[in-house]
Every structure is written in structure tokens, then in C-alpha cells.
Amino acid sequence: MYDTHYFTIHKTCPCQIENEAVRKTKEIFNKSSCLTDFVAEMQNQQIIGRLISYDKETNTIFIHKRYACECGGGHPQNKTRIGERCHCGHYNHSTAYCPKYYCKCGAEFFLPVFAPLFGEDILIEPYKTVLSGDDECIIAIRINEREAI
């Protein structure tokens, strides 16, 4: 599965974030004076994820994804952490762990939100994943210093 997963083949996530989340994020970004304020307001309004935080030292935004079961997803027959928390319809039926890279597709889900704000060369990658054995999925958005507000 790892060698033939969707992202490797298609270089994009088959799922799409809602246009309203993209619009609200851009609106908050345009009103913010710095990344700390932007991320705080994103968390306050709970636009994306269960938690969003910013590490100023590494210039990285961290999104703690909602569990799939909180969004009406997951794999109801798979009563494991993977089945309950993983959004990936290609893998959430499994009970076996796989490398974090497999979740690059789930990280790219956030590209339409952040690329317009920080540029196409933004690095969005899985930081922690349920599929690799972590308790939750956390996505890291590493922002180029010149793109920061």
C-alpha cells in the first residue's frame, strides 16, 4: 500500500477542504498583524483542526487534525485508533502501522488554505500521524521567513 498510495501516484490529495474554510482563513490572515495573532484567531474561531498553534522559533504552524470519528468519518467496523481517527479511506480499515510519509496526502489537504497566504513553496508535511503509531495527527506548515507577516 505504501508504495502505491494516492499521493505518490497523483501528487495531490483526493479530498478537498471546504471553500468557506479557505475564505475565512484568508479573511483572518488579512486582518492579522503577525502570525501569532493569525494563529490565535484561527484557534479562537476553530476554522480548521482541533487545535492550531504556532512555534515562532521554527516559524511553523501546527494543526492538530480533528479525529475522523468527530467529523462523521473513519472506519466504523475498525475499532482501533486508526479506524476511529484516520480520515484516509485508502487505509483506515487497517490495523497495521505505516511510515509517516504515507500521510503526505492528508497534509497536502491544507495546501489550498496556506499556499495563497505563504506561497507555493510552502512545506506542509505530517509531523505526527495515527497511521505511524501516534495518538493523533499533527500537520506541520513550515513558513519561509520572507513570507511571514
DSSP file with accessible surface (Angstrom, degrees, kcal/mol):
  #  RESIDUE AA STRUCTURE BP1 BP2  ACC     N-H-->O    O-->H-N    N-H-->O    O-->H-N    TCO  KAPPA ALPHA  PHI   PSI    X-CA   Y-CA   Z-CA
    1    1 A M    >         0   0  103      0, 0.0     3,-0.8     0, 0.0     4,-0.3   0.000 360.0 360.0 360.0 -42.7    0.0    0.0    0.0
    2    2 A Y  G >   +     0   0   90      1,-0.3     3,-0.9     2,-0.2     6,-0.1   0.902 360.0  48.9 -58.0 -42.7    2.8    2.5    0.9
    3    3 A D  G 3  S+     0   0  131      1,-0.2    -1,-0.3     5,-0.0     0, 0.0   0.692 120.4  35.5 -73.9 -17.9    4.4    2.3   -2.5
    4    4 A T  G <  S+     0   0   93     -3,-0.8    -1,-0.2     4,-0.1    -2,-0.2   0.111  82.7 139.8-123.3  23.2    1.2    2.8   -4.4
    5    5 A H    <>  -     0   0    6     -3,-0.9     4,-1.7    -4,-0.3     3,-0.3  -0.187  65.2-101.2 -71.3 165.8   -0.7    5.2   -2.3
    6    6 A Y  H  > S+     0   0   69      1,-0.2     4,-3.2     2,-0.2     5,-0.4   0.877 116.6  51.0 -55.0 -47.6   -2.7    8.1   -3.8
    7    7 A F  H  > S+     0   0   16     95,-0.2     4,-2.7     1,-0.2    -1,-0.2   0.916 108.1  52.5 -63.0 -41.5   -0.3   10.9   -3.1
    8    8 A T  H  4 S+     0   0   46     -3,-0.3    -1,-0.2     1,-0.2    -2,-0.2   0.917 118.1  37.6 -60.4 -39.7    2.6    9.1   -4.6
    9    9 A I  H  < S+     0   0  103     -4,-1.7    -2,-0.2     1,-0.1    -1,-0.2   0.932 132.8  22.6 -78.0 -45.5    0.7    8.5   -7.8
   10   10 A H  H  < S-     0   0   99     -4,-3.2    -3,-0.2     2,-0.2    -2,-0.2   0.571  85.5-138.0-105.6 -12.9   -1.3   11.7   -8.1
   11   11 A K  S  < S+     0   0  130     -4,-2.7     2,-0.3    -5,-0.4    -4,-0.2   0.747  77.1  75.5  59.9  25.3    0.8   14.2   -6.1
   12   12 A T  S    S-     0   0   77     -6,-0.3    -2,-0.2    -5,-0.0    -1,-0.1  -0.982  86.6-103.0-156.7 157.7   -2.4   15.7   -4.6
   13   13 A C        -     0   0   17     -2,-0.3    93,-0.0    92,-0.2    92,-0.0  -0.684  20.0-143.8 -84.5 136.4   -5.0   14.8   -2.0
   14   14 A P  S    S+     0   0   59      0, 0.0     2,-0.2     0, 0.0    -1,-0.1   0.736  82.4  76.9 -72.0 -18.9   -8.3   13.5   -3.4
   15   15 A C  S    S-     0   0   75     90,-0.1     2,-0.4    -3,-0.0    -2,-0.1  -0.579  71.7-149.8 -89.0 153.8  -10.2   15.3   -0.6
   16   16 A Q        -     0   0  169     -2,-0.2     2,-0.1    94,-0.0     3,-0.1  -0.986  12.7-124.4-129.0 137.6  -10.8   19.0   -0.7
   17   17 A I        -     0   0   10     92,-0.5     2,-0.1    -2,-0.4     5,-0.0  -0.428  45.2 -90.9 -72.6 150.2  -11.1   21.5    2.1
   18   18 A E    >>  -     0   0  128      1,-0.1     4,-1.6    -2,-0.1     3,-0.5  -0.335  25.3-130.1 -65.1 141.1  -14.3   23.5    2.2
   19   19 A N  H 3> S+     0   0  139      1,-0.2     4,-2.7     2,-0.2     5,-0.2   0.834 107.8  60.9 -59.1 -33.3  -14.2   26.8    0.3
   20   20 A E  H 3> S+     0   0   91      1,-0.2     4,-2.7     2,-0.2    -1,-0.2   0.892 102.5  50.5 -64.3 -37.9  -15.7   28.5    3.4
   21   21 A A  H <> S+     0   0    9     -3,-0.5     4,-2.2     2,-0.2    -1,-0.2   0.909 111.4  48.7 -66.1 -38.9  -12.7   27.5    5.5
   22   22 A V  H  X S+     0   0   37     -4,-1.6     4,-2.2     2,-0.2    -2,-0.2   0.939 113.2  47.4 -64.6 -45.0  -10.3   28.9    2.8
   23   23 A R  H  X S+     0   0  113     -4,-2.7     4,-2.2     1,-0.2    -2,-0.2   0.939 113.3  46.8 -63.1 -46.6  -12.3   32.1    2.7
   24   24 A K  H  X S+     0   0   75     -4,-2.7     4,-2.5     1,-0.2     5,-0.2   0.892 111.0  52.7 -64.6 -39.6  -12.4   32.6    6.5
   25   25 A T  H  X S+     0   0    0     -4,-2.2     4,-2.8    -5,-0.2    -1,-0.2   0.935 109.8  47.9 -61.6 -45.6   -8.7   31.8    6.8
   26   26 A K  H  X S+     0   0  114     -4,-2.2     4,-2.6     1,-0.2    -2,-0.2   0.909 111.1  51.7 -62.1 -40.9   -7.8   34.4    4.2
   27   27 A E  H  X S+     0   0   77     -4,-2.2     4,-1.2     2,-0.2    -1,-0.2   0.928 112.0  45.3 -62.0 -46.2  -10.0   37.0    5.9
   28   28 A I  H  X S+     0   0    7     -4,-2.5     4,-0.8     1,-0.2     3,-0.4   0.919 112.4  52.3 -63.4 -43.4   -8.4   36.3    9.3
   29   29 A F  H >< S+     0   0   23     -4,-2.8     3,-1.0     1,-0.2    -2,-0.2   0.927 107.4  51.4 -59.1 -45.7   -4.9   36.4    7.8
   30   30 A N  H 3< S+     0   0  112     -4,-2.6    -1,-0.2     1,-0.3    -2,-0.2   0.774 112.4  46.7 -65.7 -25.0   -5.6   39.8    6.1
   31   31 A K  H 3< S+     0   0  165     -4,-1.2     2,-0.3    -3,-0.4    -1,-0.3   0.545  95.2  96.5 -91.2  -9.3   -6.8   41.3    9.5
   32   32 A S    <<  -     0   0   24     -3,-1.0     3,-0.1    -4,-0.8     4,-0.0  -0.599  57.7-157.8 -88.9 144.8   -3.8   39.9   11.5
   33   33 A S  S    S+     0   0   92     -2,-0.3     2,-0.3     1,-0.2    -1,-0.1   0.653  77.9   4.0 -91.7 -18.1   -0.7   41.9   12.3
   34   34 A C  S  > S-     0   0   41      1,-0.1     4,-2.3    -5,-0.0    -1,-0.2  -0.968  78.7 -99.3-157.4 168.8    1.5   38.9   12.9
   35   35 A L  H  > S+     0   0    5    114,-0.6     4,-2.9    -2,-0.3     5,-0.3   0.864 118.8  58.2 -64.7 -35.2    1.5   35.1   12.7
   36   36 A T  H  > S+     0   0   68      1,-0.2     4,-2.3     2,-0.2    -1,-0.2   0.941 110.3  42.8 -60.2 -45.7    0.9   34.8   16.4
   37   37 A D  H  > S+     0   0   78      2,-0.2     4,-2.3     1,-0.2     5,-0.2   0.901 113.3  53.3 -66.1 -41.4   -2.3   36.8   16.1
   38   38 A F  H  X S+     0   0    0     -4,-2.3     4,-2.3     2,-0.2    -2,-0.2   0.957 112.4  43.0 -57.7 -51.1   -3.3   34.9   13.0
   39   39 A V  H  X S+     0   0    7     -4,-2.9     4,-2.5     1,-0.2     5,-0.2   0.904 112.0  54.3 -66.6 -39.1   -3.0   31.5   14.6
   40   40 A A  H  X S+     0   0   58     -4,-2.3     4,-2.6    -5,-0.3    -1,-0.2   0.918 111.4  44.9 -60.9 -41.8   -4.6   32.7   17.8
   41   41 A E  H  X S+     0   0   67     -4,-2.3     4,-2.5     2,-0.2    -1,-0.2   0.879 110.0  54.7 -72.2 -35.1   -7.7   33.9   15.9
   42   42 A M  H  X>S+     0   0    1     -4,-2.3     5,-1.5    -5,-0.2     4,-0.8   0.926 112.6  44.2 -60.6 -42.6   -7.8   30.7   13.8
   43   43 A Q  H ><5S+     0   0   51     -4,-2.5     3,-0.6     2,-0.2    -2,-0.2   0.927 111.2  53.8 -66.6 -44.5   -7.9   28.7   17.1
   44   44 A N  H 3<5S+     0   0  119     -4,-2.6    -2,-0.2     1,-0.3    -1,-0.2   0.903 117.0  36.8 -57.8 -43.2  -10.4   31.0   18.6
   45   45 A Q  H 3<5S-     0   0   86     -4,-2.5    -1,-0.3    -5,-0.1    -2,-0.2   0.519 101.0-137.1 -87.3  -7.4  -12.8   30.6   15.6
   46   46 A Q  T <<5 +     0   0  116     -4,-0.8    -3,-0.2    -3,-0.6     3,-0.1   0.909  42.9 160.0  48.7  54.0  -11.9   26.9   15.2
   47   47 A I      < +     0   0   21     -5,-1.5     2,-0.4     1,-0.2    -4,-0.1   0.921  65.1   8.5 -69.7 -47.0  -11.7   27.2   11.4
   48   48 A I  S    S-     0   0    6     -6,-0.3    -1,-0.2   -27,-0.0    16,-0.2  -0.994 111.6  -1.8-137.5 144.3   -9.5   24.1   10.9
   49   49 A G  S    S-     0   0    6     -2,-0.4    16,-0.2     1,-0.1     3,-0.1   0.126  79.3 -84.4  73.7 171.7   -8.4   21.3   13.2
   50   50 A R  S    S+     0   0   74     14,-3.3     2,-0.3     1,-0.3    15,-0.2   0.766 113.4   8.0 -81.3 -31.2   -9.0   20.6   16.9
   51   51 A L  E     -A   64   0A  71     13,-1.3    13,-3.3     2,-0.0     2,-0.4  -0.988  62.3-168.1-151.1 140.1   -6.0   22.8   17.8
   52   52 A I  E     +A   63   0A   6     -2,-0.3     2,-0.3    11,-0.2    11,-0.2  -1.000  17.8 169.5-131.4 132.0   -3.8   25.1   15.8
   53   53 A S  E     -A   62   0A  42      9,-2.4     9,-2.9    -2,-0.4     2,-0.4  -0.910  23.1-137.1-138.3 167.4   -0.6   26.5   17.3
   54   54 A Y  E     -A   61   0A  48     -2,-0.3     2,-0.8     7,-0.2     7,-0.2  -0.992   0.5-157.0-133.1 129.6    2.5   28.4   16.2
   55   55 A D  E  >> -A   60   0A  63      5,-3.0     5,-1.9    -2,-0.4     4,-1.0  -0.908   8.1-169.4-103.9 104.1    6.1   27.9   17.1
   56   56 A K  T  45S+     0   0  157     -2,-0.8     3,-0.2     1,-0.2    -1,-0.2   0.853  81.8  61.1 -63.9 -34.7    7.8   31.2   16.5
   57   57 A E  T  45S+     0   0  182      1,-0.2    -1,-0.2    -3,-0.1    -2,-0.0   0.890 118.9  26.4 -62.0 -40.2   11.3   29.7   16.8
   58   58 A T  T  45S-     0   0   68     -3,-0.3    -1,-0.2     2,-0.2    -2,-0.2   0.423 103.2-126.5-102.0  -1.3   10.9   27.4   13.9
   59   59 A N  T  <5 +     0   0    4     -4,-1.0    84,-2.6     1,-0.2     2,-0.4   0.921  62.5 142.6  54.3  48.7    8.3   29.5   12.1
   60   60 A T  E   < -AB  55 142A   1     -5,-1.9    -5,-3.0    82,-0.2     2,-0.4  -0.974  45.5-150.2-126.7 132.6    6.0   26.5   11.9
   61   61 A I  E     -AB  54 141A   0     80,-2.6    80,-3.0    -2,-0.4     2,-0.5  -0.847  16.4-155.2 -95.6 135.0    2.2   26.3   12.3
   62   62 A F  E     -AB  53 140A  24     -9,-2.9    -9,-2.4    -2,-0.4     2,-0.6  -0.958   5.1-164.0-114.8 127.4    0.9   23.0   13.8
   63   63 A I  E     -AB  52 139A   0     76,-2.6    76,-2.8    -2,-0.5     2,-0.9  -0.957   8.4-154.7-111.0 118.3   -2.6   21.7   13.0
   64   64 A H  E     -AB  51 138A  26    -13,-3.3   -14,-3.3    -2,-0.6   -13,-1.3  -0.845  28.9-133.7 -88.3 107.9   -3.9   19.0   15.3
   65   65 A K        -     0   0   29     72,-2.3    72,-0.3    -2,-0.9     2,-0.1  -0.274  15.7-107.7 -65.7 149.5   -6.4   17.4   13.0
   66   66 A R        -     0   0   84      1,-0.1     2,-0.2    70,-0.1    -1,-0.1  -0.427  43.1-100.7 -66.0 149.7   -9.9   16.5   14.2
   67   67 A Y    >>  -     0   0   45      1,-0.1     3,-1.3    -2,-0.1     4,-0.6  -0.502  27.0-122.8 -70.5 144.5  -10.4   12.8   14.6
   68   68 A A  G >4>S+     0   0    0     17,-1.1     5,-3.1     1,-0.3     3,-1.6   0.893 112.4  58.8 -56.5 -38.9  -12.3   11.3   11.7
   69   69 A C  G >45S+     0   0   70     15,-2.1     3,-0.6     1,-0.3    -1,-0.3   0.768  99.8  58.3 -65.6 -21.1  -15.0   10.0   14.1
   70   70 A E  G <45S+     0   0  105     -3,-1.3    -1,-0.3     1,-0.2    -2,-0.2   0.671 109.7  44.3 -77.6 -17.2  -15.6   13.6   15.2
   71   71 A C  G <<5S-     0   0   74     -3,-1.6    -1,-0.2    -4,-0.6    -2,-0.2   0.222 124.5 -97.4-109.8   8.5  -16.4   14.5   11.6
   72   72 A G  T < 5S+     0   0   79     -3,-0.6    -3,-0.2     1,-0.2    -4,-0.1   0.642  93.8 101.1  83.7  14.1  -18.6   11.5   10.8
   73   73 A G      < +     0   0   38     -5,-3.1    -1,-0.2    -6,-0.2     2,-0.1  -0.169  31.1  85.3-112.2-152.9  -15.7    9.7    9.1
   74   74 A G  S    S-     0   0   20     13,-0.1    10,-0.2    12,-0.1     9,-0.1  -0.450  87.8 -65.2  87.6-166.7  -13.3    6.9   10.0
   75   75 A H    >   -     0   0   57      8,-3.4     3,-1.9     3,-0.3    -1,-0.1  -0.888  41.7-162.7-124.8  96.6  -14.0    3.2    9.5
   76   76 A P  T 3  S+     0   0   85      0, 0.0    -1,-0.1     0, 0.0     8,-0.1   0.774  88.6  54.0 -56.2 -29.0  -16.8    2.2   11.9
   77   77 A Q  T 3  S+     0   0  148      1,-0.1     2,-0.9     6,-0.1     6,-0.1   0.708  95.2  74.7 -78.6 -18.9  -16.0   -1.5   11.7
   78   78 A N    <   -     0   0   13     -3,-1.9    -3,-0.3     5,-0.2    -1,-0.1  -0.807  63.0-173.7 -96.6 101.5  -12.4   -0.9   12.7
   79   79 A K        +     0   0  156     -2,-0.9     2,-0.1     4,-0.1    -1,-0.1   0.161  50.1 104.7 -85.8  22.9  -12.5   -0.2   16.4
   80   80 A T  S  > S-     0   0   47     14,-0.1     4,-2.2     1,-0.1     5,-0.2  -0.431  90.9 -99.5 -93.6 173.1   -8.8    0.7   16.6
   81   81 A R  H  > S+     0   0   83      1,-0.2     4,-2.6     2,-0.2     5,-0.4   0.902 126.0  52.1 -57.5 -40.3   -7.2    4.1   16.9
   82   82 A I  H  > S+     0   0    4      1,-0.2     4,-2.2     2,-0.2    -1,-0.2   0.956 109.8  47.7 -61.9 -49.3   -6.6    4.0   13.2
   83   83 A G  H  4 S+     0   0    0      1,-0.2    -8,-3.4     2,-0.2    -1,-0.2   0.850 119.5  38.8 -61.8 -35.5  -10.2    3.1   12.4
   84   84 A E  H  < S+     0   0   85     -4,-2.2   -15,-2.1   -10,-0.2    -1,-0.2   0.838 127.5  28.4 -84.3 -35.8  -11.6    5.9   14.6
   85   85 A R  H  < S+     0   0   58     -4,-2.6   -17,-1.1    -5,-0.2     2,-0.3   0.693  94.1  93.4-105.0 -21.3   -9.2    8.7   14.0
   86   86 A C     <  -     0   0    8     -4,-2.2   -12,-0.1    -5,-0.4   -19,-0.1  -0.599  48.9-165.1 -84.1 133.3   -7.8    8.3   10.5
   87   87 A H        +     0   0   74     -2,-0.3     2,-0.6   -14,-0.1   -13,-0.1   0.623  55.5 111.6 -84.4 -16.2   -9.5   10.1    7.6
   88   88 A C    >>  -     0   0   35      1,-0.2     4,-3.0     2,-0.1     3,-1.4  -0.480  49.1-166.4 -73.7 111.0   -7.9    8.1    4.9
   89   89 A G  T 34 S+     0   0   62     -2,-0.6    -1,-0.2     1,-0.3     4,-0.1   0.660  88.4  60.0 -67.1 -14.9  -10.4    5.9    3.1
   90   90 A H  T 34 S+     0   0   88      1,-0.1    -1,-0.3     2,-0.1    -2,-0.1   0.627 124.4  13.4 -85.0 -14.9   -7.5    4.0    1.5
   91   91 A Y  T X4 S+     0   0   19     -3,-1.4     3,-2.4    -9,-0.1    -2,-0.2   0.567  93.6  93.7-137.0 -16.7   -6.0    2.9    4.8
   92   92 A N  T 3< S+     0   0    9     -4,-3.0   -17,-0.2     1,-0.3    -6,-0.1   0.582  81.0  66.8 -70.9  -1.2   -8.4    3.4    7.8
   93   93 A H  T 3  S+     0   0  103     -5,-0.2    -1,-0.3    -4,-0.1   -10,-0.1   0.660  89.6  88.9 -82.1 -15.4   -9.7   -0.1    7.5
   94   94 A S    <   -     0   0   24     -3,-2.4   -11,-0.2     1,-0.1   -14,-0.1  -0.334  58.4-161.4 -85.4 161.5   -6.2   -1.4    8.5
   95   95 A T        +     0   0   97    -13,-0.1     2,-0.3    -2,-0.1    -1,-0.1   0.358  65.8  98.3-115.3  -1.1   -4.8   -2.1   11.9
   96   96 A A  S    S-     0   0   51      1,-0.1     2,-0.1   -14,-0.0    -2,-0.1  -0.684  71.7-125.5 -92.7 141.8   -1.1   -2.1   10.7
   97   97 A Y        -     0   0  132     -2,-0.3    35,-0.2    35,-0.1    34,-0.1  -0.434  27.0-171.9 -79.4 157.7    1.1    1.0   11.1
   98   98 A C        -     0   0   18     33,-2.5    -1,-0.0    -2,-0.1     0, 0.0  -0.921  35.4 -68.5-142.6 168.3    2.9    2.5    8.2
   99   99 A P    >   -     0   0   64      0, 0.0     3,-1.7     0, 0.0     4,-0.3  -0.220  42.4-117.8 -61.4 149.6    5.5    5.2    7.6
  100  100 A K  G >  S+     0   0   92      1,-0.3     3,-2.0     2,-0.2    31,-0.1   0.812 108.9  72.4 -56.4 -32.1    4.6    8.8    8.4
  101  101 A Y  G >  S+     0   0   90      1,-0.3     3,-2.4     2,-0.2     4,-0.3   0.819  80.9  72.8 -56.9 -29.5    5.2    9.7    4.7
  102  102 A Y  G X  S+     0   0    9     -3,-1.7     3,-0.8     1,-0.3    -1,-0.3   0.847  91.2  58.7 -54.7 -29.9    2.0    7.9    3.8
  103  103 A C  G <> S+     0   0   18     -3,-2.0     4,-1.8    -4,-0.3    -1,-0.3   0.317  70.4 103.9 -87.2  10.8    0.1   10.8    5.3
  104  104 A K  H <> S+     0   0   30     -3,-2.4     4,-2.5     1,-0.2    -1,-0.2   0.884  78.5  58.0 -58.0 -35.3    1.7   13.4    3.0
  105  105 A C  H <> S+     0   0   20     -3,-0.8     4,-0.9    -4,-0.3    -1,-0.2   0.938 104.5  48.9 -60.1 -46.8   -1.6   13.3    1.2
  106  106 A G  H  4 S+     0   0   19     -4,-0.2     4,-0.3     1,-0.2    -1,-0.2   0.832 111.0  51.3 -64.6 -30.4   -3.5   14.3    4.3
  107  107 A A  H >< S+     0   0    0     -4,-1.8     3,-1.9     1,-0.2    -1,-0.2   0.917 103.8  56.9 -71.1 -41.5   -1.0   17.1    4.9
  108  108 A E  H >< S+     0   0   35     -4,-2.5     3,-2.0     1,-0.3    -1,-0.2   0.700  85.7  82.5 -64.9 -16.4   -1.5   18.4    1.3
  109  109 A F  T 3< S+     0   0   43     -4,-0.9   -92,-0.5     1,-0.3    -1,-0.3   0.828  90.5  52.1 -53.5 -31.6   -5.2   18.7    2.1
  110  110 A F  T X> S+     0   0    7     -3,-1.9     4,-1.9    -4,-0.3     3,-1.1   0.485  80.7  96.4 -88.0  -2.5   -4.3   22.1    3.8
  111  111 A L  H <> S+     0   0   43     -3,-2.0     4,-2.7     1,-0.2    -1,-0.2   0.908  78.6  55.7 -56.7 -44.4   -2.4   23.4    0.7
  112  112 A P  H 34 S+     0   0   65      0, 0.0    -1,-0.2     0, 0.0    -2,-0.1   0.761 110.8  47.7 -62.9 -20.3   -5.4   25.4   -0.7
  113  113 A V  H <4 S+     0   0    4     -3,-1.1     4,-0.3    -4,-0.2    -2,-0.2   0.916 124.0  25.5 -81.0 -47.0   -5.6   27.2    2.7
  114  114 A F  H  X S+     0   0    0     -4,-1.9     4,-2.5     2,-0.1     3,-0.5   0.765 105.8  69.9 -98.5 -26.8   -2.0   28.1    3.2
  115  115 A A  H  X S+     0   0    5     -4,-2.7     4,-2.5    -5,-0.3    -1,-0.1   0.922  99.3  51.6 -61.2 -42.4   -0.4   28.3   -0.3
  116  116 A P  H  4 S+     0   0   85      0, 0.0    -1,-0.2     0, 0.0    -2,-0.1   0.815 116.5  42.3 -63.8 -24.7   -2.3   31.5   -1.2
  117  117 A L  H  4 S+     0   0   20     -3,-0.5    -2,-0.2    -4,-0.3    -3,-0.1   0.842 131.8  18.3 -86.6 -37.4   -1.1   33.1    2.0
  118  118 A F  H  < S-     0   0    1     -4,-2.5    26,-0.3     1,-0.2    -3,-0.2   0.368 112.0 -96.0-121.7   0.7    2.5   32.0    2.1
  119  119 A G    ><  -     0   0   22     -4,-2.5     3,-1.3    -5,-0.3    -1,-0.2  -0.028  36.9 -80.3 100.3 157.1    3.4   30.9   -1.4
  120  120 A E  T 3  S+     0   0  148      1,-0.3    -1,-0.1    -4,-0.1    -5,-0.1   0.685 119.4  66.9 -69.4 -19.1    3.5   27.7   -3.4
  121  121 A D  T 3  S+     0   0   90     -3,-0.2    -1,-0.3    -6,-0.1    -2,-0.1   0.341  71.9 130.1 -88.1  12.4    6.9   26.7   -2.0
  122  122 A I    <   -     0   0   16     -3,-1.3     2,-0.7     1,-0.1    21,-0.2  -0.305  58.3-129.1 -62.6 144.9    5.5   26.3    1.5
  123  123 A L  E     +C  142   0A  75     19,-1.6    19,-2.9     2,-0.0     2,-0.5  -0.897  29.2 176.1-103.7 113.9    6.3   23.0    3.2
  124  124 A I  E     +C  141   0A   1     -2,-0.7    17,-0.2    17,-0.2   -17,-0.1  -0.983  16.5 153.1-117.3 121.8    3.3   21.1    4.5
  125  125 A E  E     -C  140   0A  56     15,-2.4    15,-3.0    -2,-0.5     2,-0.2  -0.979  49.4 -90.5-148.3 156.9    4.1   17.7    6.0
  126  126 A P  E     +C  139   0A  15      0, 0.0    13,-0.2     0, 0.0     3,-0.1  -0.513  34.6 177.1 -67.8 132.4    2.9   15.1    8.5
  127  127 A Y  E    S+     0   0A  99     11,-3.2     2,-0.3     1,-0.5    12,-0.2   0.785  73.9   2.4-101.3 -47.1    4.5   15.8   11.9
  128  128 A K  E    S-C  138   0A  88     10,-1.8    10,-2.6   -28,-0.1    -1,-0.5  -0.988  73.9-170.5-137.0 145.4    2.8   13.0   13.9
  129  129 A T      > -     0   0    1     -2,-0.3     5,-2.5     8,-0.2     3,-0.5  -0.996  32.1-139.1-141.5 146.4    0.3   10.5   12.5
  130  130 A V  T > 5S+     0   0    1     -2,-0.4     3,-1.8     1,-0.2   -48,-0.1   0.885 106.9  60.4 -63.3 -38.4   -2.1    7.9   13.8
  131  131 A L  T 3 5S+     0   0    3      1,-0.3   -33,-2.5     2,-0.1    -1,-0.2   0.756 104.5  48.4 -65.1 -23.4   -1.0    5.6   11.0
  132  132 A S  T 3 5S-     0   0   40     -3,-0.5    -1,-0.3   -35,-0.2    -2,-0.2   0.333 132.0 -88.9 -99.4   8.4    2.6    5.7   12.2
  133  133 A G  T < 5S+     0   0   29     -3,-1.8    -3,-0.2     1,-0.3    -2,-0.1   0.402  83.4 130.4 108.1  -1.4    1.5    4.9   15.8
  134  134 A D      < -     0   0   52     -5,-2.5    -1,-0.3     1,-0.1     3,-0.1  -0.360  65.0-118.9 -79.7 165.7    0.9    8.4   17.3
  135  135 A D  S    S+     0   0   99      1,-0.1     2,-0.3    -2,-0.1    -5,-0.1   0.720  91.2   8.2 -75.0 -24.7   -2.2    9.3   19.3
  136  136 A E  S    S-     0   0   40     -7,-0.1     2,-0.5   -69,-0.0    -2,-0.1  -0.952  78.1-102.8-149.0 168.7   -3.2   12.0   16.9
  137  137 A C        -     0   0   19    -72,-0.3   -72,-2.3    -2,-0.3     2,-0.4  -0.880  33.5-177.4-100.8 127.9   -2.4   13.5   13.5
  138  138 A I  E     -BC  64 128A   9    -10,-2.6   -11,-3.2    -2,-0.5   -10,-1.8  -0.995  10.6-155.3-126.0 128.4   -0.5   16.8   13.6
  139  139 A I  E     -BC  63 126A   3    -76,-2.8   -76,-2.6    -2,-0.4     2,-0.5  -0.869   7.1-147.4-105.1 134.8    0.4   18.6   10.4
  140  140 A A  E     -BC  62 125A   0    -15,-3.0   -15,-2.4    -2,-0.4     2,-0.6  -0.889   7.7-166.8-104.5 128.9    3.4   21.0   10.2
  141  141 A I  E     -BC  61 124A   0    -80,-3.0   -80,-2.6    -2,-0.5     2,-0.6  -0.945  10.7-160.3-114.2 104.3    3.3   24.0    8.0
  142  142 A R  E     -BC  60 123A  78    -19,-2.9   -19,-1.6    -2,-0.6     2,-0.5  -0.795   9.0-152.0 -92.4 119.9    6.8   25.4    7.7
  143  143 A I        -     0   0    9    -84,-2.6     2,-0.2    -2,-0.6     5,-0.1  -0.774  15.8-119.9-100.2 131.0    6.7   29.0    6.6
  144  144 A N    >>  -     0   0   60     -2,-0.5     3,-1.8   -26,-0.3     4,-0.8  -0.448  26.3-124.3 -63.1 134.3    9.5   30.6    4.6
  145  145 A E  G >4 S+     0   0  136      1,-0.3     3,-0.9     2,-0.2    -1,-0.1   0.861 109.6  54.9 -52.3 -38.9   10.8   33.6    6.7
  146  146 A R  G 34 S+     0   0  166      1,-0.2    -1,-0.3   -28,-0.0    -2,-0.1   0.716 106.3  52.7 -73.0 -15.6   10.3   36.0    3.8
  147  147 A E  G <4 S+     0   0   54     -3,-1.8    -1,-0.2   -29,-0.1    -2,-0.2   0.602  84.2 108.2 -93.5 -12.7    6.6   35.0    3.5
  148  148 A A    <<        0   0   33     -3,-0.9   -30,-0.0    -4,-0.8    -3,-0.0  -0.348 360.0 360.0 -67.8 147.3    5.8   35.6    7.2
  149  149 A I              0   0   78     -2,-0.0  -114,-0.6  -120,-0.0    -1,-0.1  -0.449 360.0 360.0 -86.3 360.0    3.6   38.6    8.1
